[in-house]
Amino acid sequence: MGKTIVIKGSGSGFGALAARALARAGHTVYAGMRNTEGRNAGRRYAGLIASSR
């Protein structure tokens, strides 16, 4: 049974890697990031979710 995990700072770097790895491992991951209008705009809704499935 997977755990529910909240990750702050998942727009890039270790946060993004951790969010993807934990989601692939079967956990429910809520990934937060700031500035979703700038460089993270492409990841706003589907980016991390789509790449984790």
WOTAPE-V939695 format. One record per residue. N is the residue number from 1. RES is the residue in three letters. D_FIRST is the distance of its C-alpha to the first C-alpha in whole Angstrom. Layout:
# WOTAPE-V939695
n = [N/N]
res = [RES/RES]
d_first = [D_FIRST/D_FIRST]
This chain:
# WOTAPE-V939695
n = [1/2/3/4/5/6/7/8/9/10/11/12/13/14/15/16/17/18/19/20/21/22/23/24/25/26/27/28/29/30/31/32/33/34/35/36/37/38/39/40/41/42/43/44/45/46/47/48/49/50/51/52/53]
res = [MET/GLY/LYS/THR/ILE/VAL/ILE/LYS/GLY/SER/GLY/SER/GLY/PHE/GLY/ALA/LEU/ALA/ALA/ARG/ALA/LEU/ALA/ARG/ALA/GLY/HIS/THR/VAL/TYR/ALA/GLY/MET/ARG/ASN/THR/GLU/GLY/ARG/ASN/ALA/GLY/ARG/ARG/TYR/ALA/GLY/LEU/ILE/ALA/SER/SER/ARG]
d_first = [0/4/7/10/13/16/19/23/25/23/26/27/27/24/22/22/21/18/17/17/16/13/12/13/10/8/8/10/13/17/19/23/26/30/33/31/35/36/34/31/32/30/27/27/25/24/24/21/19/21/21/17/17]
